[in-house]
Amino acid sequence: MRAISHVVTRPGRRLGDPAVDIPVPQDFATVPGIPQHSKDVDFYSREYPLQRQQVEHAADTEWAPSVGTPEMQHYHHEHQAVMEPFYGLMNTSGNLEPTGTPTGEDVTELIKAKARELGYLDVGITAHDRRYVYEDRRQHVKFTHAICLALEQDFNDTQSAPSMDAEHGHYGTYEVQAPLGLEMADYIRSLGYHAQVHGPSNHSAATIPMFVQAGLGQLGANGQLLTPHAGARCRLQIITTDAPVTYDQPIDYGFHALCQTCQVCVDRCPGRALGREKIWWRGVEKNKLTYKRCRPVMVRYEGCAICMKVCPVNRYGAKAVMEHYLETGQVLGKGTHGLEGYTLHPESTGKYATGYFGPGELPVFNVEFFDIPHGTREQATLNSYIKILANEPPDAVPAESDAVLQAFRNRLRSIVKGEAVSDSTMF
């Protein structure tokens, strides 16, 4: 039996369930939260502010629906229709005045009890760290306290990934979470305080650092928040408020060292997008995901989510994983088909890898597979024009060249002056 460093006690999975004790092995003890150099985080926030995916990667966000399977494309429109009314309500929620009379007393426990009553898996509170606010949202965020709300998505749906069932589980959780967030905000206003809803989908900031600071989990090797009950199988949402609250503290769940020992998500990623070793990135120590290798797989294969599916914390929960390691020195499920196996269904072109891949087996893709539009819509438009010029024959007809230039100009004009950036991150 290995030595225990400390025991983390968390509320049960559902309201009324007994608390859960998670023993953290001495081998896995590191630091609460996540290692970071605060001055570096400050620098990057100031000089290279974060961008929303819909802005920084707008080109592939626009491209993605065109290569998804017909079922994915159909669901995209269905989901958009459900979510569209909520975006306006969430974006204007910070403008609403309180409906109750404030007492000035700390309302932390009232807020947490309400969140659990509504069905959130876990809730924590911390400062809303403006260093992680997206550049185009900096004037949007009104209040300083962040109520971090994690809503669990269906286990069985997730374990079928990649699949349409998994996508319905993923985005269906957003469709539940949006009205829940608005209800939570209404409740906070009834206590006499302001509340502003951020997410799901239309987040104002990178959420994981604040969830970590609020003690709800730690950053996993798959680039996602690992929560003790459900691994990365949670949809995240923040409500900012001016209500008097008490901040939670970051916790060492042992996930940093567990991930370096486990490496299952790294080994099983179809696109080889996950870094095996931790690096320092924007002041934070992490396993850095390579976006351009992840995105082509995610878009073509029903959202992928294999890195979530094969995580033992997602599959079994932190308590079982840690207890198994204490007894055996092994990562629960590692090397088994039950944890690591997955099936890639045919994608829209019918020309890329399909079938079942067990432990040690990975699909192979050609270079063309990873050639997708990169960067902003403006960058992608310029890149397309440069390709046309590069392939233009020396004796090109001036009128034809002028027509291409005119199309390029019109496209840029429509982006700069006409097309709004979507609130949705479905693609």
N, C-alpha and C positions, 0 to 999 in steps of 0.2 A: 504494500500500500504506500503510495507516494505521499509526501508531506503537503498539507494544506496551508496556503499563504493566508487566506482570509475567506470569509463567507459573506456573500452579498444576498440580502433579503429584499425581495420585490413583491409588490401586491400580486395576487393571483390573476390568472388569465382573464377571468370574468368577475364582475361585481359580485361579491359574496363568497368567492373562492378563497380558500386559505392562502396566506402568504407562502412564497416559495423561497427556500434557502438554496443558494447556488455556491458550492464549494469551489474556490479558485485554486488550482494546484500551484505549488511553489514554482514549478517550471514555467508557469504562464504569467506570473505576476510581473507587471511592468509599471505603468503610471496611470492614474485616473485620467479619463478622457483620452487625449491624444497628444503625443509629443509635438511641440511647436516652438518656433522662435518668434516671439511676439513682434519684435522690431521688423522682421522680414515680412510678416503678415501685414503690418502697417504700411510698409514700403510698397508692396505690390497692390494693396488696396488703393493707395494714393496715386501711384504712377501707371498702373495697369489694372484698372477696375474690372471686376467680373462682368461678363455679358450673359444675358439669358441665351439658352440654346436657340430660341426662335430668332435671335438676332445674330449671334456669332456663327451659327450653323444654319442660317436661313435657307441657303441654297439646297442643302440636302433635305431640309424639312419640307421644302416645296416639291422636291423630286420624289420623296419617299412614297406618297400615295400612288404614284404611277407604276411602281414596280411591286407593290404588295399584291398578294393573291386577290382574285375577285371577291372572296369572302372578307378579306381584310379591308378592301376598298369600300365594300358595302357597309361594314361595321363602322368604318371611319365616319361616314356620313350620318349614320344612326347616332353614334356617340356625340358627334358635334352638335346635332340637333338637340340632344338632351342637355348638354353642358352650356350651350350658348347663352341661355337666359341667366345662368348663374354668374357668368363672368362680369356682367354689368353690376349685379348686386354686390359681388365681392369687391369690385374695384371702387364702388362708392360707399362701402360700409363704414369707412372711417369718417365720413361726413355726418353720420347720424348722431343726434344728441342722445344722452342717457334718458331713460324713461322713469327711473327710480331716484330716490334720494340717498346720496352717499352717507355712510355712517363714519367713515374714516378708519374703520377697523380693518384688519388684515382679512382678505377674502380668499386666501389661497385654498383652504380646505373646501370652501363652498364651490369654487371653480373646479377643483379636482373631482369632487363628488359628483357634480353635474356631468362632467366629461365621462366618467365611468358609467353613470346612469344612462347616458345616451349610447353607450356601446363602444367607446374608444378603448383600445387595448391598454394604452398607457398614456400618462400625461406628466409633463414636467415643466418647470418655469425657470427662465433665466433672462439675462439682459438681451435685448435685440441688438446683436453686434453689427454695427453699420459697416464694418470692414467687409462683410459678406453680401451687402446689398448690391444688386445689379445696377450698373451705371444709369440705365434709363428708368430706374425705379427709385432713385435717391430722393426725389421730391415727393414720392408717393407715400412712403412709410411715415406715419404720423406719431406713433407712440413708442415708448422705450422698453416696455416689458414684453417678453415673448412667451406666450403659452404654447408649448409644443405638444401636439396631439398626434398620436400614432393610431391608425385604424388598420386592423389586420385584414388581409385579403384571404379568400378561401384557400385552405390547404390543398384539397383534392384538385381544384382547378390549377393551382400553381404546379403541383407535381406532374401534371400532364404536359408541361411546357417542353418544347415549343408547340403550341396548339391554339386553335381558336377558343377553346374552353379557357385556357390560361389568359388569353387576351380579354375575354369577357370577365374573368375574375379580377384582372388588373384594373381595367378601365371601368368596370362595373362598380368597383370600390370607390373610384372617383365620383361616380354618379350618386352614391350614398353619402359620401363625405362632404360634398359641396353643400347640400342643405343642412347637414349636421353642423358644419362650421357656422353657417348663418344663424342657426338656432342657439349655438353657444354664445355668439356675439350678442344676440338679443337678450340672453340671460345676464350677461355681464352688464349690459345697459340697464337692465331691471334692477341691478344692484347700485346703480347711480354713476357708472363709469363708461368711458368710451371704449369701443372695441373695433378693430379692423381685421378683416379676414384676408389671409394670404394663402392661396392654394385651396384645393389641389389644382394642379396643372398650371395655373397662372401665378407662380410664386414670385415674390419680390426679392428674394435673396437665396443664396445657397443654404439650404435648410440643415444639412447634416451637422455642420459645426455647432449649431445652437442646440440640436437634439443631444449631441454628445455632452455639451456643457451642462444641459439640464438633467444629465444622469440617465438618459433613456437607452444608451447603447454605446458602441464604439465603431469606428470605421473599419470595415472588413477589407480583406485582400481583393474582393470583387468590386471595390469602390462604392459600396452601399453601406447604409447604417445596419449594423447587426444588433438586433434587440434580443433580450434574453429569452423571451417566450417564442418568438416567431422568426428569428434571424432577420433576413432582409425582406421578409414578406409583409411589409407594412407600407402604407401610403401615408405620407407626411403632410402636415398642415400646421400653420402657425397663425395665432391670433395675437396681434399686438394690442396693448391696453395701457391705460394710465391708472388702473386700479391698484390699490396697495396690496402687494404680494411679497412673499418670501421666496428667494431663489433657491433652487436645488443645486447640488454640487455634482461634478463629474465623478464617474465611478470606474474603477478598474475591474472589468468583467473577465479579464484574461484573454480577450479576443485578439489583441495584437500578436501575442506569442503563439496562440492557438493557430491563427491563420498561417504563420510562418512554418509551423510544424505540419499543418494539414495540407495546404496547397491544392486541394481537390479542384476548386474553381479554376485555378491557374492551369492545371493539367487538362481540364475538360473543355475549356473555352474553344469553340469551333474556329474562331477567327484568330486565336493566339493573341488576344488583345490585353491580357492581364500580366503585369510585371511580377516576376518571381521575387525580386529583391525590393526592399523599401528604398525610396529616394526622398530627398527634400524637394518639395514643390510648393512654391508660393509661401514658404515659411512653415510648412507642415510636413511631417514624415508620413509617407504613405506608399502603398503599392499603386503605382500610377497606371491608369487605364489608357490604352492607345485608342483614341476615339475612331480614327480612320480604319481600324481593323475590326472594331466592334460594330459600328453603324451598318455596314453592308450586310452583315449577318442578321442583325436585329430587324432590319426593315424587310428583308426577303423571307425570313423564316418566322413569321407569326410572332414577332416580338422577342424571339429567342428566350431570354430569361434562364438559360441553362446555368449560369453562374449562381443564380438564386436557388434554383431547384436542387443543385448538387451540394449545397452548403449543409454540413451536418447540423449546424445550429438551427437552420431552417427546418430540416427534416425531423430532428429529434428534440430540439430545445436545449438551451445551455446547461440546464441541470443534469440531464442524462449524459450529454457529451463530456462534461467535466467529471462526473462520477465514474464514467467508463474509463477515462484516462487515468484517474487516480488509482483504479483497480488494476489496469492492464498496461498502461503506458502507450496505448494505441488510440488513434482517432476513430471514434465510432462510425462504422459503415465504410470507411475508406477501403478502396479496392474491390468493393462489391457492386454487383449489377443493380442491387436495390437502391443504392445511393447514386452511383455514377452513370448508369445507363440512360441514353436518350435516343429519340427517333426524330430525324429531320424529314418532314413531309415535303412533297414536291412544291417548289416555289413557282412563281408566275411564268418564268421562261421555260421551265422544264429541262434546263441544260446543266444545272448544278447538282451537287451531292444530295442524295436522299438515302434513307434507310436507317437501320439501328446501329448505334455505336456504343459498345461496351467499354469497360475499363481498359485504358491503353490504346483505344481506337479513336481516331479523329478523321473528320472529312478533309478532303484536299480541294482547294480552290485555285483557279488560275489568276494571273495578274489582273485580267479584265474584271474579275469579280469585285475587286477593291477600287476600281476606277469610278468614283462617284463624284458629283459636284461638291466642291469644297468651299468653305468660308461663307461670307455674306452673299446676298443675291447680287450686289454690285460686283463683287470679286468674280463670282461665277459667270456673270454676263461678260465681263472683260475677258476672262479666260476663253470663253466660247468664241469671242471675236478674234482673239489672237490666234486660235487654232484655224479659223477660217482664213486669216491673212497668211498664216504659215503654209497652208495648202493651196493658196491661190496661184494659178499659173502666171508666169512672167507676162504673157500676152493677154491678161484678163481685160475684158471689156470695161471701160470706165463706168458706163451706166450701171453695169451689174455690181461693180465695187461700191458705187454710190448707194445702191439699193441696200446692200449689206450694212453699210455705215448708217444709213437712215434707220434701219431696223434696230441696230445696236443703240442708237440715240433714243429711239422711242421706248425701248425696253428700260433704259436707265431712267428716263423721265417718269415712266409709270411707277418705278420702284421708289424714286425719291419724292415724288409729288402725289402719288395716288394710292399705292397699296399699303395698307396697315399691316403691322406684324401681329400674327394671331396670338391669342392667349393660350391656345391649346398646345400641349406637347405630346399629343398622341403619336404623331410621326415626328 
